[in-house]
Amino acid sequence: MDFNKAALEMHETHHGKVGIVSKVEVKTRDDLSTAYTPGVAEPCRKIRETPDDVYKYTFKGNMVAVVSNGTAVLGLGDIGPEAGLPVMEGKAVLFKEFGGVDAFPICIDAHDAASVIAACKAIAPTFGGINLEDIKSPECFEIEETLERELDIPVFHDDQHGTAIVVTAALINALRVVGKKMEDVHIVLNGPGAAGTAIIKMLMTAGAKDIIAVDQFGTLYKGCNSAEAHKNWLGEVTNPRQIRGGLKEALEGADVFIGVSKPGILTTELCRTMNKDAIVFAMANPTPEIMPDEAKAGGVRVMATGRSDFPNQVNNVLCFPGLFKGALSVRARDINDKMKLAAAYAIADLITDDDRSEENIIPGAFDPRVAEAVANAVAEAARESGVARL
């Protein structure tokens, strides 16, 4: 199937993928007076008296803003807010179809962090949560951290944490398959940008102790003096043996390779230098760091990619609809590490001991159990960690 052609036809036929559907009918004069003036003044007065009643009388409690400035859209780069809009519409569709969460795409003409922050703070009263999308690094770090600190609704950058949660879920099960423990394995991550950094943080939260990050210049280590602040931080908290060099040196004896970088950077020969029962997650899209057959030829036991045409697809749709559903259900103020880790284990635990195998470490994108399982786990973790208001 020619998906490019089909996508153009879909978008042109429907003039986009989302629209506004009224929850109530306005067929009579009484309907009009109730939905709008004069009746609508009464919920306005109630909310003025008790601001939290906005959740009772409006759509805020189940509405997420999908916000992007179009600076890092898919693999297309900085293509601008208008060109990024089809992706944000698609994200809104996935929120609704997979999690029952209403979402609205908002593409803003704002290129610096301060402008994006200001725009999000300005629209926050309307929404129960904000999903940041396709915002380039390093600005995305400052934007998310500032909004998390200054807003009382959950803010989540899916490119970072959605990826990190699903990778963690897949790795939990991959390690179960090969009989290794998170705290014992040597992990190499290639491509420590926004997603890569979040993956490392998430794996550390899950118990990983031996991680080496590798960028285009080589391994990150204490005092590596990168031009990017987050890489200097990674150099301080990872690479416990202070290994210098490139991917070759980092991979020797490694148990796990995680790639969020570029096609073809991992070879069969490099895979052969890894530890027995190696795990490879090659998630560059559409062409991974190594193709599954090449990895298997190098002795890799468990392989995952971001593609739907290979087993073990690492797909963010397993995370964000259920995560927001759970956070909104308890009116969470934040999405914290405990909630993210709970989401990862909820996804992983859907694969039973009987079903788990080298080619089945993570649920499929259309598994109807996923969103509810994630939502329940996230809601419970929000209550336990004190960020739930219900």
LOTI-496294 format. One record per residue (C-alpha): x, y, z; residue number from 1. Coordinates in Angstrom, 1 decimal. Layout:
REM LOTI-496294
<site c1="X" c2="Y" c3="Z" nr="NUM"/>
...
REM end
This chain:
REM LOTI-496294
<site c1="0.0" c2="0.0" c3="0.0" nr="1"/>
<site c1="1.3" c2="3.5" c3="-0.9" nr="2"/>
<site c1="0.8" c2="5.2" c3="2.5" nr="3"/>
<site c1="2.0" c2="8.5" c3="1.3" nr="4"/>
<site c1="-0.7" c2="8.6" c3="-1.4" nr="5"/>
<site c1="-3.4" c2="7.2" c3="0.9" nr="6"/>
<site c1="-2.5" c2="9.8" c3="3.6" nr="7"/>
<site c1="-2.8" c2="12.7" c3="1.1" nr="8"/>
<site c1="-6.2" c2="11.4" c3="0.0" nr="9"/>
<site c1="-7.4" c2="11.0" c3="3.5" nr="10"/>
<site c1="-6.4" c2="14.5" c3="4.6" nr="11"/>
<site c1="-7.8" c2="16.2" c3="1.4" nr="12"/>
<site c1="-11.1" c2="14.3" c3="1.5" nr="13"/>
<site c1="-11.8" c2="15.2" c3="5.1" nr="14"/>
<site c1="-9.9" c2="18.5" c3="5.3" nr="15"/>
<site c1="-7.9" c2="17.1" c3="8.2" nr="16"/>
<site c1="-8.6" c2="14.4" c3="10.7" nr="17"/>
<site c1="-10.4" c2="16.0" c3="13.6" nr="18"/>
<site c1="-13.3" c2="18.4" c3="14.2" nr="19"/>
<site c1="-15.6" c2="19.6" c3="17.0" nr="20"/>
<site c1="-18.7" c2="17.5" c3="17.8" nr="21"/>
<site c1="-21.3" c2="18.9" c3="20.1" nr="22"/>
<site c1="-22.3" c2="16.8" c3="23.1" nr="23"/>
<site c1="-25.8" c2="18.4" c3="23.2" nr="24"/>
<site c1="-28.5" c2="19.3" c3="20.7" nr="25"/>
<site c1="-29.6" c2="22.8" c3="20.0" nr="26"/>
<site c1="-32.9" c2="22.3" c3="18.2" nr="27"/>
<site c1="-35.3" c2="24.6" c3="20.0" nr="28"/>
<site c1="-35.4" c2="28.0" c3="21.6" nr="29"/>
<site c1="-35.2" c2="26.4" c3="25.0" nr="30"/>
<site c1="-32.1" c2="24.4" c3="24.0" nr="31"/>
<site c1="-30.5" c2="27.6" c3="22.8" nr="32"/>
<site c1="-31.3" c2="29.4" c3="26.1" nr="33"/>
<site c1="-29.8" c2="26.5" c3="28.1" nr="34"/>
<site c1="-26.7" c2="25.9" c3="26.1" nr="35"/>
<site c1="-26.0" c2="29.6" c3="25.6" nr="36"/>
<site c1="-27.4" c2="32.8" c3="27.0" nr="37"/>
<site c1="-29.1" c2="33.3" c3="29.4" nr="38"/>
<site c1="-28.7" c2="29.9" c3="31.0" nr="39"/>
<site c1="-24.9" c2="29.6" c3="30.5" nr="40"/>
<site c1="-24.3" c2="32.4" c3="32.9" nr="41"/>
<site c1="-25.1" c2="30.1" c3="35.8" nr="42"/>
<site c1="-22.2" c2="27.6" c3="35.4" nr="43"/>
<site c1="-20.0" c2="30.7" c3="34.8" nr="44"/>
<site c1="-21.1" c2="32.1" c3="38.2" nr="45"/>
<site c1="-20.5" c2="28.7" c3="39.9" nr="46"/>
<site c1="-17.0" c2="28.5" c3="38.5" nr="47"/>
<site c1="-16.2" c2="32.0" c3="39.5" nr="48"/>
<site c1="-17.2" c2="31.1" c3="43.1" nr="49"/>
<site c1="-15.4" c2="27.8" c3="43.1" nr="50"/>
<site c1="-12.7" c2="27.6" c3="40.4" nr="51"/>
<site c1="-12.4" c2="23.8" c3="40.6" nr="52"/>
<site c1="-16.0" c2="23.5" c3="39.4" nr="53"/>
<site c1="-14.5" c2="24.1" c3="35.9" nr="54"/>
<site c1="-13.9" c2="20.4" c3="35.9" nr="55"/>
<site c1="-17.6" c2="19.8" c3="36.7" nr="56"/>
<site c1="-19.2" c2="22.1" c3="34.2" nr="57"/>
<site c1="-16.8" c2="22.1" c3="31.2" nr="58"/>
<site c1="-14.7" c2="19.7" c3="29.1" nr="59"/>
<site c1="-11.5" c2="20.6" c3="30.9" nr="60"/>
<site c1="-11.3" c2="17.3" c3="32.9" nr="61"/>
<site c1="-11.0" c2="15.2" c3="29.8" nr="62"/>
<site c1="-9.3" c2="17.6" c3="27.3" nr="63"/>
<site c1="-5.6" c2="17.6" c3="26.5" nr="64"/>
<site c1="-3.8" c2="20.3" c3="24.4" nr="65"/>
<site c1="-1.4" c2="18.8" c3="21.9" nr="66"/>
<site c1="1.1" c2="21.6" c3="21.5" nr="67"/>
<site c1="3.9" c2="21.9" c3="19.0" nr="68"/>
<site c1="6.0" c2="24.7" c3="17.4" nr="69"/>
<site c1="6.9" c2="22.4" c3="14.5" nr="70"/>
<site c1="10.7" c2="22.5" c3="15.1" nr="71"/>
<site c1="11.3" c2="18.7" c3="15.2" nr="72"/>
<site c1="8.5" c2="17.0" c3="13.3" nr="73"/>
<site c1="9.0" c2="13.3" c3="12.8" nr="74"/>
<site c1="12.3" c2="12.9" c3="10.8" nr="75"/>
<site c1="11.5" c2="16.0" c3="8.8" nr="76"/>
<site c1="13.1" c2="18.5" c3="11.2" nr="77"/>
<site c1="12.1" c2="22.2" c3="11.6" nr="78"/>
<site c1="9.2" c2="22.4" c3="9.1" nr="79"/>
<site c1="7.1" c2="25.0" c3="10.9" nr="80"/>
<site c1="3.8" c2="24.9" c3="12.7" nr="81"/>
<site c1="1.5" c2="24.7" c3="9.7" nr="82"/>
<site c1="3.4" c2="21.7" c3="8.2" nr="83"/>
<site c1="3.4" c2="20.1" c3="11.6" nr="84"/>
<site c1="-0.4" c2="20.3" c3="12.0" nr="85"/>
<site c1="-1.3" c2="17.0" c3="10.3" nr="86"/>
<site c1="0.9" c2="15.2" c3="12.9" nr="87"/>
<site c1="-0.8" c2="17.0" c3="15.8" nr="88"/>
<site c1="-4.2" c2="16.1" c3="14.4" nr="89"/>
<site c1="-3.1" c2="12.5" c3="14.2" nr="90"/>
<site c1="-2.0" c2="12.6" c3="17.8" nr="91"/>
<site c1="-5.4" c2="13.9" c3="18.8" nr="92"/>
<site c1="-7.0" c2="11.0" c3="16.9" nr="93"/>
<site c1="-4.9" c2="8.5" c3="18.8" nr="94"/>
<site c1="-5.7" c2="10.0" c3="22.1" nr="95"/>
<site c1="-9.4" c2="9.6" c3="21.4" nr="96"/>
<site c1="-9.3" c2="6.2" c3="19.6" nr="97"/>
<site c1="-7.0" c2="4.5" c3="22.1" nr="98"/>
<site c1="-7.7" c2="6.2" c3="25.4" nr="99"/>
<site c1="-11.1" c2="7.9" c3="25.1" nr="100"/>
<site c1="-9.3" c2="11.2" c3="25.9" nr="101"/>
<site c1="-10.3" c2="14.3" c3="24.0" nr="102"/>
<site c1="-7.4" c2="16.3" c3="22.6" nr="103"/>
<site c1="-7.0" c2="19.4" c3="20.5" nr="104"/>
<site c1="-4.0" c2="20.2" c3="18.2" nr="105"/>
<site c1="-2.4" c2="23.6" c3="18.8" nr="106"/>
<site c1="0.5" c2="24.6" c3="16.5" nr="107"/>
<site c1="2.1" c2="27.8" c3="17.6" nr="108"/>
<site c1="4.4" c2="30.2" c3="15.8" nr="109"/>
<site c1="7.0" c2="30.4" c3="18.6" nr="110"/>
<site c1="10.6" c2="29.3" c3="18.2" nr="111"/>
<site c1="12.3" c2="30.1" c3="21.5" nr="112"/>
<site c1="11.6" c2="28.4" c3="24.8" nr="113"/>
<site c1="10.3" c2="31.5" c3="26.5" nr="114"/>
<site c1="7.6" c2="32.0" c3="23.8" nr="115"/>
<site c1="6.5" c2="28.4" c3="23.9" nr="116"/>
<site c1="6.3" c2="28.5" c3="27.7" nr="117"/>
<site c1="4.2" c2="31.8" c3="27.5" nr="118"/>
<site c1="1.8" c2="30.3" c3="25.0" nr="119"/>
<site c1="1.2" c2="27.1" c3="27.0" nr="120"/>
<site c1="0.7" c2="29.1" c3="30.2" nr="121"/>
<site c1="-1.8" c2="31.3" c3="28.4" nr="122"/>
<site c1="-4.0" c2="28.4" c3="27.2" nr="123"/>
<site c1="-3.6" c2="26.2" c3="30.3" nr="124"/>
<site c1="-6.9" c2="27.3" c3="31.9" nr="125"/>
<site c1="-8.8" c2="25.5" c3="29.1" nr="126"/>
<site c1="-7.1" c2="22.1" c3="29.4" nr="127"/>
<site c1="-6.7" c2="19.3" c3="31.9" nr="128"/>
<site c1="-3.2" c2="18.5" c3="30.6" nr="129"/>
<site c1="-0.6" c2="19.5" c3="28.0" nr="130"/>
<site c1="1.1" c2="17.1" c3="25.7" nr="131"/>
<site c1="4.2" c2="18.7" c3="24.2" nr="132"/>
<site c1="5.1" c2="17.3" c3="20.8" nr="133"/>
<site c1="7.8" c2="17.7" c3="18.1" nr="134"/>
<site c1="9.8" c2="20.5" c3="19.9" nr="135"/>
<site c1="13.5" c2="20.4" c3="19.2" nr="136"/>
<site c1="16.3" c2="19.8" c3="21.7" nr="137"/>
<site c1="17.6" c2="21.4" c3="23.9" nr="138"/>
<site c1="14.7" c2="23.8" c3="24.2" nr="139"/>
<site c1="12.3" c2="21.0" c3="24.9" nr="140"/>
<site c1="14.0" c2="20.3" c3="28.3" nr="141"/>
<site c1="13.6" c2="23.9" c3="29.5" nr="142"/>
<site c1="10.0" c2="24.2" c3="28.2" nr="143"/>
<site c1="8.8" c2="21.0" c3="29.9" nr="144"/>
<site c1="10.7" c2="21.6" c3="33.2" nr="145"/>
<site c1="9.4" c2="25.2" c3="33.5" nr="146"/>
<site c1="5.8" c2="24.2" c3="32.7" nr="147"/>
<site c1="5.9" c2="21.3" c3="35.1" nr="148"/>
<site c1="7.1" c2="23.7" c3="37.8" nr="149"/>
<site c1="4.7" c2="26.6" c3="37.1" nr="150"/>
<site c1="1.4" c2="24.9" c3="36.1" nr="151"/>
<site c1="-0.9" c2="22.8" c3="38.2" nr="152"/>
<site c1="-1.9" c2="20.4" c3="35.4" nr="153"/>
<site c1="0.1" c2="17.5" c3="34.0" nr="154"/>
<site c1="2.6" c2="18.4" c3="31.3" nr="155"/>
<site c1="4.2" c2="15.6" c3="29.3" nr="156"/>
<site c1="6.7" c2="15.7" c3="26.4" nr="157"/>
<site c1="5.8" c2="12.5" c3="24.6" nr="158"/>
<site c1="8.9" c2="12.4" c3="22.4" nr="159"/>
<site c1="10.9" c2="12.2" c3="25.6" nr="160"/>
<site c1="8.9" c2="10.3" c3="28.2" nr="161"/>
<site c1="6.5" c2="8.3" c3="26.0" nr="162"/>
<site c1="9.4" c2="6.8" c3="24.2" nr="163"/>
<site c1="11.2" c2="6.2" c3="27.5" nr="164"/>
<site c1="8.3" c2="4.4" c3="29.1" nr="165"/>
<site c1="7.7" c2="2.1" c3="26.2" nr="166"/>
<site c1="11.4" c2="1.3" c3="25.9" nr="167"/>
<site c1="11.5" c2="0.5" c3="29.6" nr="168"/>
<site c1="8.5" c2="-1.8" c3="29.3" nr="169"/>
<site c1="10.1" c2="-3.6" c3="26.4" nr="170"/>
<site c1="13.4" c2="-4.0" c3="28.2" nr="171"/>
<site c1="11.8" c2="-5.3" c3="31.4" nr="172"/>
<site c1="10.4" c2="-8.1" c3="29.4" nr="173"/>
<site c1="13.5" c2="-8.6" c3="27.2" nr="174"/>
<site c1="15.5" c2="-9.1" c3="30.4" nr="175"/>
<site c1="12.9" c2="-11.6" c3="31.7" nr="176"/>
<site c1="13.4" c2="-13.5" c3="28.5" nr="177"/>
<site c1="17.2" c2="-13.7" c3="28.8" nr="178"/>
<site c1="17.2" c2="-14.2" c3="32.5" nr="179"/>
<site c1="19.1" c2="-11.0" c3="33.4" nr="180"/>
<site c1="18.4" c2="-8.2" c3="35.9" nr="181"/>
<site c1="18.1" c2="-4.5" c3="35.2" nr="182"/>
<site c1="20.7" c2="-3.6" c3="38.0" nr="183"/>
<site c1="23.2" c2="-6.1" c3="36.6" nr="184"/>
<site c1="23.3" c2="-5.3" c3="32.8" nr="185"/>
<site c1="25.6" c2="-3.1" c3="30.9" nr="186"/>
<site c1="23.5" c2="-0.8" c3="28.6" nr="187"/>
<site c1="24.8" c2="1.3" c3="25.7" nr="188"/>
<site c1="22.5" c2="4.1" c3="24.4" nr="189"/>
<site c1="23.4" c2="5.7" c3="21.1" nr="190"/>
<site c1="21.9" c2="9.1" c3="20.4" nr="191"/>
<site c1="21.5" c2="11.0" c3="23.7" nr="192"/>
<site c1="19.1" c2="13.7" c3="22.5" nr="193"/>
<site c1="15.7" c2="14.4" c3="24.0" nr="194"/>
<site c1="14.4" c2="10.8" c3="23.7" nr="195"/>
<site c1="17.7" c2="9.2" c3="24.6" nr="196"/>
<site c1="18.2" c2="11.3" c3="27.7" nr="197"/>
<site c1="14.7" c2="10.5" c3="28.9" nr="198"/>
<site c1="15.3" c2="6.8" c3="28.3" nr="199"/>
<site c1="18.5" c2="6.9" c3="30.4" nr="200"/>
<site c1="16.7" c2="8.7" c3="33.2" nr="201"/>
<site c1="13.8" c2="6.2" c3="33.1" nr="202"/>
<site c1="16.1" c2="3.2" c3="33.1" nr="203"/>
<site c1="18.0" c2="4.6" c3="36.1" nr="204"/>
<site c1="14.6" c2="5.0" c3="37.9" nr="205"/>
<site c1="13.9" c2="1.4" c3="37.0" nr="206"/>
<site c1="17.2" c2="0.3" c3="38.6" nr="207"/>
<site c1="19.8" c2="0.4" c3="35.8" nr="208"/>
<site c1="23.3" c2="1.2" c3="37.2" nr="209"/>
<site c1="25.7" c2="0.7" c3="34.2" nr="210"/>
<site c1="24.7" c2="2.9" c3="31.2" nr="211"/>
<site c1="27.0" c2="4.4" c3="28.7" nr="212"/>
<site c1="25.7" c2="7.2" c3="26.4" nr="213"/>
<site c1="27.4" c2="7.7" c3="23.0" nr="214"/>
<site c1="26.9" c2="10.7" c3="20.7" nr="215"/>
<site c1="28.4" c2="11.5" c3="17.4" nr="216"/>
<site c1="31.7" c2="12.4" c3="19.1" nr="217"/>
<site c1="32.0" c2="9.3" c3="21.3" nr="218"/>
<site c1="31.2" c2="8.2" c3="24.8" nr="219"/>
<site c1="30.1" c2="10.7" c3="27.4" nr="220"/>
<site c1="32.1" c2="10.8" c3="30.6" nr="221"/>
<site c1="32.9" c2="13.1" c3="33.5" nr="222"/>
<site c1="34.5" c2="16.3" c3="32.2" nr="223"/>
<site c1="33.6" c2="15.6" c3="28.5" nr="224"/>
<site c1="32.9" c2="19.3" c3="28.1" nr="225"/>
<site c1="30.0" c2="19.0" c3="25.6" nr="226"/>
<site c1="28.4" c2="22.1" c3="24.2" nr="227"/>
<site c1="25.1" c2="20.7" c3="25.4" nr="228"/>
<site c1="24.3" c2="20.9" c3="29.1" nr="229"/>
<site c1="22.3" c2="17.7" c3="29.3" nr="230"/>
<site c1="25.2" c2="15.7" c3="27.8" nr="231"/>
<site c1="27.5" c2="17.1" c3="30.5" nr="232"/>
<site c1="25.0" c2="15.9" c3="33.1" nr="233"/>
<site c1="24.9" c2="12.5" c3="31.5" nr="234"/>
<site c1="28.6" c2="12.3" c3="31.6" nr="235"/>
<site c1="28.4" c2="12.9" c3="35.4" nr="236"/>
<site c1="25.7" c2="10.3" c3="36.2" nr="237"/>
<site c1="26.5" c2="7.5" c3="33.7" nr="238"/>
<site c1="29.5" c2="5.6" c3="32.4" nr="239"/>
<site c1="30.7" c2="4.4" c3="35.9" nr="240"/>
<site c1="33.9" c2="2.8" c3="34.4" nr="241"/>
<site c1="34.6" c2="6.1" c3="32.5" nr="242"/>
<site c1="35.1" c2="4.3" c3="29.2" nr="243"/>
<site c1="36.5" c2="6.5" c3="26.5" nr="244"/>
<site c1="36.2" c2="6.0" c3="22.7" nr="245"/>
<site c1="33.3" c2="5.4" c3="20.4" nr="246"/>
<site c1="30.5" c2="2.9" c3="19.9" nr="247"/>
<site c1="33.0" c2="0.1" c3="19.4" nr="248"/>
<site c1="34.6" c2="0.6" c3="22.8" nr="249"/>
<site c1="31.3" c2="1.1" c3="24.6" nr="250"/>
<site c1="29.7" c2="-2.0" c3="23.1" nr="251"/>
<site c1="32.4" c2="-4.5" c3="24.2" nr="252"/>
<site c1="30.7" c2="-6.9" c3="26.6" nr="253"/>
<site c1="27.5" c2="-4.9" c3="26.6" nr="254"/>
<site c1="24.2" c2="-6.7" c3="27.3" nr="255"/>
<site c1="21.9" c2="-4.1" c3="25.8" nr="256"/>
<site c1="22.1" c2="-1.6" c3="22.9" nr="257"/>
<site c1="19.4" c2="1.1" c3="22.5" nr="258"/>
<site c1="19.5" c2="3.2" c3="19.4" nr="259"/>
<site c1="17.7" c2="6.5" c3="19.0" nr="260"/>
<site c1="20.1" c2="7.8" c3="16.4" nr="261"/>
<site c1="20.5" c2="7.1" c3="12.7" nr="262"/>
<site c1="20.4" c2="4.2" c3="10.2" nr="263"/>
<site c1="23.1" c2="1.6" c3="9.9" nr="264"/>
<site c1="25.3" c2="2.7" c3="12.7" nr="265"/>
<site c1="25.3" c2="-0.8" c3="14.3" nr="266"/>
<site c1="26.8" c2="-3.7" c3="12.4" nr="267"/>
<site c1="26.8" c2="-7.4" c3="12.7" nr="268"/>
<site c1="30.4" c2="-7.4" c3="13.7" nr="269"/>
<site c1="29.8" c2="-5.0" c3="16.5" nr="270"/>
<site c1="26.9" c2="-7.2" c3="17.7" nr="271"/>
<site c1="29.3" c2="-10.1" c3="18.0" nr="272"/>
<site c1="31.4" c2="-8.1" c3="20.6" nr="273"/>
<site c1="28.4" c2="-7.9" c3="22.9" nr="274"/>
<site c1="27.7" c2="-10.2" c3="25.8" nr="275"/>
<site c1="25.8" c2="-13.5" c3="25.4" nr="276"/>
<site c1="22.0" c2="-13.2" c3="25.0" nr="277"/>
<site c1="22.4" c2="-9.6" c3="23.8" nr="278"/>
<site c1="19.4" c2="-7.3" c3="23.4" nr="279"/>
<site c1="19.2" c2="-4.7" c3="20.7" nr="280"/>
<site c1="16.5" c2="-2.0" c3="20.4" nr="281"/>
<site c1="17.2" c2="-0.2" c3="17.1" nr="282"/>
<site c1="14.6" c2="2.6" c3="16.9" nr="283"/>
<site c1="15.7" c2="5.0" c3="14.2" nr="284"/>
<site c1="12.8" c2="5.5" c3="11.8" nr="285"/>
<site c1="12.1" c2="4.5" c3="9.2" nr="286"/>
<site c1="15.4" c2="2.7" c3="8.8" nr="287"/>
<site c1="16.8" c2="1.3" c3="12.1" nr="288"/>
<site c1="20.4" c2="1.3" c3="13.3" nr="289"/>
<site c1="20.6" c2="-2.3" c3="12.2" nr="290"/>
<site c1="18.1" c2="-4.6" c3="10.5" nr="291"/>
<site c1="16.8" c2="-7.6" c3="12.5" nr="292"/>
<site c1="18.4" c2="-10.2" c3="10.3" nr="293"/>
<site c1="21.8" c2="-8.5" c3="10.5" nr="294"/>
<site c1="21.5" c2="-8.3" c3="14.3" nr="295"/>
<site c1="20.5" c2="-12.0" c3="14.6" nr="296"/>
<site c1="23.5" c2="-12.9" c3="12.5" nr="297"/>
<site c1="25.6" c2="-11.2" c3="15.1" nr="298"/>
<site c1="24.2" c2="-13.3" c3="17.9" nr="299"/>
<site c1="21.5" c2="-10.9" c3="19.2" nr="300"/>
<site c1="18.8" c2="-12.8" c3="21.0" nr="301"/>
<site c1="16.1" c2="-10.2" c3="21.4" nr="302"/>
<site c1="15.5" c2="-7.5" c3="18.8" nr="303"/>
<site c1="13.0" c2="-4.6" c3="18.8" nr="304"/>
<site c1="12.5" c2="-1.6" c3="16.4" nr="305"/>
<site c1="10.0" c2="1.2" c3="16.0" nr="306"/>
<site c1="8.5" c2="-0.4" c3="12.9" nr="307"/>
<site c1="5.2" c2="-2.3" c3="12.6" nr="308"/>
<site c1="6.5" c2="-4.7" c3="10.0" nr="309"/>
<site c1="8.9" c2="-6.4" c3="12.5" nr="310"/>
<site c1="8.2" c2="-8.1" c3="15.8" nr="311"/>
<site c1="8.4" c2="-6.1" c3="19.0" nr="312"/>
<site c1="7.4" c2="-2.6" c3="17.8" nr="313"/>
<site c1="8.3" c2="0.1" c3="20.4" nr="314"/>
<site c1="5.3" c2="2.4" c3="19.8" nr="315"/>
<site c1="4.4" c2="5.4" c3="22.0" nr="316"/>
<site c1="0.7" c2="4.8" c3="21.4" nr="317"/>
<site c1="1.0" c2="2.1" c3="24.1" nr="318"/>
<site c1="1.7" c2="4.9" c3="26.6" nr="319"/>
<site c1="0.3" c2="8.3" c3="26.2" nr="320"/>
<site c1="-3.5" c2="7.7" c3="25.8" nr="321"/>
<site c1="-3.6" c2="5.6" c3="29.0" nr="322"/>
<site c1="-1.2" c2="7.7" c3="30.9" nr="323"/>
<site c1="-3.2" c2="10.9" c3="30.3" nr="324"/>
<site c1="-6.5" c2="9.0" c3="31.0" nr="325"/>
<site c1="-5.2" c2="7.9" c3="34.4" nr="326"/>
<site c1="-3.7" c2="11.3" c3="35.2" nr="327"/>
<site c1="-6.9" c2="13.1" c3="34.3" nr="328"/>
<site c1="-9.1" c2="10.6" c3="36.2" nr="329"/>
<site c1="-7.6" c2="11.7" c3="39.5" nr="330"/>
<site c1="-6.9" c2="15.3" c3="38.4" nr="331"/>
<site c1="-3.1" c2="14.9" c3="38.9" nr="332"/>
<site c1="-1.1" c2="18.0" c3="39.2" nr="333"/>
<site c1="1.9" c2="16.4" c3="37.6" nr="334"/>
<site c1="3.2" c2="13.3" c3="35.9" nr="335"/>
<site c1="6.1" c2="12.1" c3="38.0" nr="336"/>
<site c1="8.6" c2="9.3" c3="37.9" nr="337"/>
<site c1="6.5" c2="6.9" c3="40.0" nr="338"/>
<site c1="3.6" c2="7.3" c3="37.5" nr="339"/>
<site c1="5.9" c2="6.8" c3="34.5" nr="340"/>
<site c1="7.4" c2="3.7" c3="36.0" nr="341"/>
<site c1="4.0" c2="2.3" c3="36.9" nr="342"/>
<site c1="3.0" c2="2.8" c3="33.3" nr="343"/>
<site c1="6.1" c2="0.9" c3="32.1" nr="344"/>
<site c1="5.3" c2="-2.1" c3="34.3" nr="345"/>
<site c1="1.6" c2="-2.0" c3="33.4" nr="346"/>
<site c1="2.6" c2="-2.4" c3="29.7" nr="347"/>
<site c1="5.2" c2="-5.0" c3="30.4" nr="348"/>
<site c1="3.0" c2="-7.1" c3="32.7" nr="349"/>
<site c1="0.4" c2="-7.6" c3="30.0" nr="350"/>
<site c1="2.7" c2="-10.1" c3="28.5" nr="351"/>
<site c1="2.4" c2="-13.2" c3="30.6" nr="352"/>
<site c1="5.1" c2="-15.7" c3="31.4" nr="353"/>
<site c1="3.5" c2="-18.2" c3="29.0" nr="354"/>
<site c1="3.3" c2="-15.8" c3="26.1" nr="355"/>
<site c1="6.6" c2="-14.0" c3="26.5" nr="356"/>
<site c1="9.3" c2="-14.9" c3="24.0" nr="357"/>
<site c1="12.1" c2="-13.3" c3="21.9" nr="358"/>
<site c1="9.6" c2="-12.0" c3="19.5" nr="359"/>
<site c1="6.9" c2="-11.1" c3="21.9" nr="360"/>
<site c1="8.1" c2="-8.7" c3="24.6" nr="361"/>
<site c1="5.5" c2="-6.0" c3="24.3" nr="362"/>
<site c1="1.8" c2="-5.7" c3="23.5" nr="363"/>
<site c1="0.6" c2="-4.8" c3="20.0" nr="364"/>
<site c1="-0.5" c2="-1.2" c3="19.3" nr="365"/>
<site c1="-4.2" c2="-2.4" c3="19.0" nr="366"/>
<site c1="-4.2" c2="-4.5" c3="22.2" nr="367"/>
<site c1="-7.5" c2="-3.3" c3="23.8" nr="368"/>
<site c1="-6.2" c2="-3.9" c3="27.3" nr="369"/>
<site c1="-3.3" c2="-1.5" c3="27.2" nr="370"/>
<site c1="-4.9" c2="1.9" c3="27.8" nr="371"/>
<site c1="-7.0" c2="0.8" c3="30.7" nr="372"/>
<site c1="-4.1" c2="-1.1" c3="32.4" nr="373"/>
<site c1="-1.9" c2="2.0" c3="32.0" nr="374"/>
<site c1="-4.6" c2="4.3" c3="33.2" nr="375"/>
<site c1="-5.3" c2="2.3" c3="36.4" nr="376"/>
<site c1="-1.6" c2="2.0" c3="37.2" nr="377"/>
<site c1="-0.9" c2="5.7" c3="36.7" nr="378"/>
<site c1="-4.0" c2="6.8" c3="38.7" nr="379"/>
<site c1="-2.9" c2="4.6" c3="41.6" nr="380"/>
<site c1="0.7" c2="5.8" c3="41.5" nr="381"/>
<site c1="-0.6" c2="9.4" c3="41.4" nr="382"/>
<site c1="-2.5" c2="8.8" c3="44.6" nr="383"/>
<site c1="0.4" c2="7.1" c3="46.3" nr="384"/>
<site c1="2.8" c2="9.8" c3="45.4" nr="385"/>
<site c1="0.5" c2="12.6" c3="46.5" nr="386"/>
<site c1="-0.1" c2="14.5" c3="43.2" nr="387"/>
<site c1="-3.8" c2="13.3" c3="42.8" nr="388"/>
<site c1="-6.6" c2="15.7" c3="43.7" nr="389"/>
<site c1="-9.2" c2="13.0" c3="43.6" nr="390"/>
REM end
